[in-house]
C-alpha cells in the first residue's frame, strides 16, 4: 500500500465543483482533481428519499494531507453535510504516485 489517497466528494453545481478543485490544487492539498459532470444521486436526507444532480470530485492527495482536504471541502462546499471519503491507493504507476507526493504539501 502507498501513502497516496483518492478522496471522493460532490458539489451541487459545476461552478462550485470548479471552485473546490481550484482551491485544493492551489493550496497544494491535491495534485489533481477530476470533475465528473452531472451525475444523479439518490440519497436519504432528514427522513426522505431525495434525488439531485451533482458533480463528482475525484481528488488525488496523500494520507497526511487528508485532514486538511476534509477541512477545505467543509469550508468550500455549500452542503450542510458534504461528502468527503478517503480511499487507499494500493499500488500504481511509480512515476504518477511520486508526482502526487511532489505536488502535495
N, C-alpha and C positions, 0 to 999 in steps of 0.2 A: 504494500500500500504506500501511497505517497502522501505528502502533506498538502497536496493540491485539492481543491474542492469545487464542486458545482453548486451554486445556490439558485433556487427557483423562487421567483416572486411574480406577482401580477400587478398590473396597473389598469385603471378604469378608462384611460384614453391613450391614444398614440402620443400625444404631446407629453403627458405625464410619464409615460414609459421612456421617452427620449430624455426628459429632464433627469430622471433617476439614473439612467445609463450614463449619461454625460457626466453627472456629478461623481458617480462611483469611479469612473476611469480617471477623471481629472484629479480626484483626491487620492489616487493610487491605491484604492481599495479593491479594484478589479483590473485585470489585464484586458478583459474584453467582456462586453455584454451583448448577447444576441437578443433582438426583439422579434418575437414571433407574433405576427399580426392577427388580430381579430379572431380570437378563439371564443368558443362558447363554454361557459362554466355553469354547472348546475350544483347548487350547494344549499345547505341548511343554515339559516340565519334567523336568530330570535324566534325559533319555533316554526318557521315557514320555509318551504322549499322555494328557492329563488333561482332565476335564470339571468345571466348577464353576459354581454360581450366584454372581453378583456384582452389585454396584451400580455403575453408571457415574456418574462425576462429570464434569460439563462446567463448567469453571472459566473465567470471564471475567476477564482481567487485562491487564497491559501487558508489553511486552518487557523493560523494565527490572526489573520485579518477578519475572520468571520464575525466576531463580536462587533467590530466597527462597521462592517457591512450591514449587519442586522440593525444597528442603531441608525445608520444613514437611511435605510429603507423605511424605518419607522418615522423618521424625521421628514422625508421627502414624499411619502405616499399619502394620498388623501383618504385612504381607507381607515376606518376605525380599528380594524384588526388586519393589517397587511400580512399576506403570506410571506414567509421567509424560512425556507427549509434548506438544509445543507446536505449534500450527498458526497460521499467519499469517491475519489478517483483512485481506483485500484492500481491502474497502470496506464501508460500511454506513450506517445512519441516522446523520447527523451528531450529532443530539442524544443518541442512545444511546452512540455512541463517546465523546462528551465526558463523559457520565455515568460511563463506565468509568474514564476518566482522572481524574476528580474523586474517585472512590471508592477509588482505589488509591494508596498512598504509594510 
